[in-house]
């Protein structure tokens, strides 16, 4: 038995002794009921999982391989092992198929156990590998509830009063420290808030952890890290961003020992495009990694990197979305970009930022007090652009006319939510977009008062612009939907308390966008989507609260003429 409590066994046709045993198995095959039932069909015509199950049943029963069957079917607490299929994988490199099984007792899986059955494309057996345990003297009945186990983990993970969205699963677990088996709950992929290494100034970076809780006592048995980390804990840098704010961020060393802006925990990458025209040189994006030395950290790059980390963390922790593509793909930013079509007085100026090519952010810059300031300076702008990426991966709202205005509005909504998320009092939120990037302090838009910056605030004032002007007014008309969102997020009950907090607002608009909208959706579609999402999202609220929230949503859309 190994230190993990599991015994191993290997059998392969290529090995001499195993090859002889394999010949015995083939000769005995006709005598086994499972194989006799498939004679008419033929082994090669079975699906791989069925064939693998039959091979496994024979190996467990035969005397040709006693070293496997002797320990693979012991009775523990009067119950024999069973094996549950985990699926089939085809391996092109070896032209074989592998079917994996997990060992169970009393229908409870044995943690870490695995049986792999490897076959060729004719379903002939090639190899069996196993790691199996004998969880003896363990009561299979839990005395701690799943809810109590979750509460324990919530406290351990530093999640405060936040709900923990995870499923405790029972396992037999070998506690190596105590050298004994336990019945435990395993709660996987919990975002642990590591407040010691990453201070509040930079936000909290989630470390994914699996927690193991004793199902009989409720004690913590193990805390298992799940976040691969190339950089050591010391590889955290401190520098000022484009607004002079001190940020702490992760980096890694390249092959030359140069520090580069790359966060492997959240897959965030920041590059310098060195004032090239991104549209004319699109294949060259994203450019070189921002590095140090020989130069100190670029302040605009620090902003882009730190803000992208905040957004990635928000997606993961709040929306349970694994990055922009929900697959953990890279989040890429390029600073120092220009667009010759929109150049300012200085050839290095490009007063804009964009999500481009369905793959990354590009940030321009403008003169502020005689110096160039990156448009990555504003967290709201960074969040706005990355949300365009989320929209592109989900609803794919067309970027023109009303669908485009809806696209812009949802990015504004998340730009505001993310940039204000650490402020619990909604009455203190800043509803302006882009004031940090303009230098003048004048924002681009105000969700609470669209007319302040030339946007309509009601559908009767909707501007039917030609597509040659702002793609049909996508930035102009977004103010109507923005105002409805503002009214929803700031709605209060009869006692003057806000009906929605930052998390519920984020969930409401995220689910409406990603689950119920499509390419050509209009403002009215968004209304129906938000209303429908609310019915599901708040279905467990008290009836009076649920009705108040639904009424607030309807009244907000009514107020701006979205029917």
HELIX and SHEET records of a PDB file:
HELIX    1   1 UNK A   16  UNK A   28  1                                  13    
HELIX    2   2 UNK A   29  UNK A   31  5                                   3    
HELIX    3   3 UNK A   33  UNK A   36  1                                   4    
HELIX    4   4 UNK A   43  UNK A   45  5                                   3    
HELIX    5   5 UNK A   48  UNK A   61  1                                  14    
HELIX    6   6 UNK A   66  UNK A   72  1                                   7    
HELIX    7   7 UNK A  146  UNK A  156  1                                  11    
HELIX    8   8 UNK A  200  UNK A  202  5                                   3    
HELIX    9   9 UNK A  282  UNK A  284  5                                   3    
HELIX   10  10 UNK A  299  UNK A  317  1                                  19    
HELIX   11  11 UNK A  340  UNK A  342  5                                   3    
HELIX   12  12 UNK A  375  UNK A  377  5                                   3    
HELIX   13  13 UNK A  379  UNK A  393  1                                  15    
HELIX   14  14 UNK A  401  UNK A  420  1                                  20    
HELIX   15  15 UNK A  426  UNK A  428  5                                   3    
HELIX   16  16 UNK A  450  UNK A  453  5                                   4    
HELIX   17  17 UNK A  459  UNK A  461  5                                   3    
HELIX   18  18 UNK A  470  UNK A  473  1                                   4    
HELIX   19  19 UNK A  478  UNK A  489  1                                  12    
HELIX   20  20 UNK A  502  UNK A  516  1                                  15    
HELIX   21  21 UNK A  523  UNK A  537  1                                  15    
HELIX   22  22 UNK A  543  UNK A  559  1                                  17    
SHEET    1   A 5 UNK A   6  UNK A  12  0                                        
SHEET    2   A 5 UNK A 125  UNK A 133 -1                                        
SHEET    3   A 5 UNK A 114  UNK A 119 -1                                        
SHEET    4   A 5 UNK A  96  UNK A 105 -1                                        
SHEET    5   A 5 UNK A  82  UNK A  91 -1                                        
SHEET    1   B 9 UNK A   6  UNK A  12  0                                        
SHEET    2   B 9 UNK A 125  UNK A 133 -1                                        
SHEET    3   B 9 UNK A 114  UNK A 119 -1                                        
SHEET    4   B 9 UNK A  96  UNK A 105 -1                                        
SHEET    5   B 9 UNK A 108  UNK A 110 -1                                        
SHEET    6   B 9 UNK A 169  UNK A 175  1                                        
SHEET    7   B 9 UNK A 180  UNK A 193 -1                                        
SHEET    8   B 9 UNK A 206  UNK A 214 -1                                        
SHEET    9   B 9 UNK A 220  UNK A 225 -1                                        
SHEET    1   C 2 UNK A  75  UNK A  76  0                                        
SHEET    2   C 2 UNK A  79  UNK A  80 -1                                        
SHEET    1   D 2 UNK A 236  UNK A 240  0                                        
SHEET    2   D 2 UNK A 246  UNK A 250 -1                                        
SHEET    1   E 3 UNK A 252  UNK A 253  0                                        
SHEET    2   E 3 UNK A 259  UNK A 260 -1                                        
SHEET    3   E 3 UNK A 291  UNK A 292 -1                                        
SHEET    1   F 3 UNK A 262  UNK A 263  0                                        
SHEET    2   F 3 UNK A 268  UNK A 277 -1                                        
SHEET    3   F 3 UNK A 288  UNK A 289 -1                                        
SHEET    1   G 5 UNK A 262  UNK A 263  0                                        
SHEET    2   G 5 UNK A 268  UNK A 277 -1                                        
SHEET    3   G 5 UNK A 331  UNK A 338  1                                        
SHEET    4   G 5 UNK A 360  UNK A 368  1                                        
SHEET    5   G 5 UNK A 350  UNK A 356 -1                                        
SHEET    1   H 5 UNK A 262  UNK A 263  0                                        
SHEET    2   H 5 UNK A 268  UNK A 277 -1                                        
SHEET    3   H 5 UNK A 331  UNK A 338  1                                        
SHEET    4   H 5 UNK A 360  UNK A 368  1                                        
SHEET    5   H 5 UNK A 371  UNK A 374 -1                                        
SHEET    1   I 2 UNK A 432  UNK A 433  0                                        
SHEET    2   I 2 UNK A 445  UNK A 446 -1                                        
END                                                                             
